[in-house]
Amino acid sequence: MSGLGVRTSEPRGGKALRRYETVVIAQANLPEDDMTGLIERYNSIIADRKGTVVKIDRWGVRKLAYDIRKQTRGAYVIYDFAGTSDVVAELERNLKIDDNVLKYMTVLTDPETTAENIMKEITALAKKETEEKVAASAETAAETPAAAPSAQTGEPAGSSEAPTAVEEK
Amino acid sequence: MAYERRSRPSGPRKKFFHRRKYCKFCSDSTIKIDYKRPDILHDYITERGKIMPRRITGSCSKHQRELTQAIKRARSIALLPFVVTEGR
């Protein structure tokens, strides 16, 4: 193996750990099982290439602003993950082949991040989720105003990823 | 005659009242410009789907740049239209 050969096989972004967001628009008429299977498949593709999935956001079926492949509706899934650029290359290659995927887009949200930051975020997310579950169960058990503030704090962080990117720096 | 003409109000200065424009994102830092939020971006495109110029919306150059980026991304994933045709 020559030095040149090694160089060409190296991903364009180098070995830098980067944070990406991929929006996938799948066919709206897919059965529930196929949909979860599809989501799981791309999750494993990211994991296989040593990427870490921070969050998978399912928006469900939405009306499209314009027709894609004669479809007026599409199911949106957003992957928030970290990895090197070859993860993205592999993911997009697979998305391109898949007939159930109408369109996709990958956005670089953070060009430099560390594994520690991502682990921290994952644990924070998991913690918040359990807290939300507790709050939800408390709400159903007894309709007290105590559950309301916890729901409020959870809402802004869940609706947008941008604040988390700021915290990393 | 000449004197009368001079006494007329000069120019259409007081015809319009302009409300002071301001950048919504500068005054309220809690709103984040995100391509995943078409509800916010909708205020910055015309009925035809064009991006509104800064001189109309009053946003600052920094946020206008971010808006442009976000609108273009949102268009790419069918959250916002590229064009809105009349007959639809």
Interface residues (C-beta under 8 A of the other chain):
Chain A: V23 I25 L64 A65 Y66 I68 G74 Y76 I78 K103 Y104 M105 V107 P156 S159 S160 E161 A162 P163
Chain B: T30 K32 D34 Y35 K36 R37 P38 R73 R75 S76 I77 A78 L79 L80 P81 F82
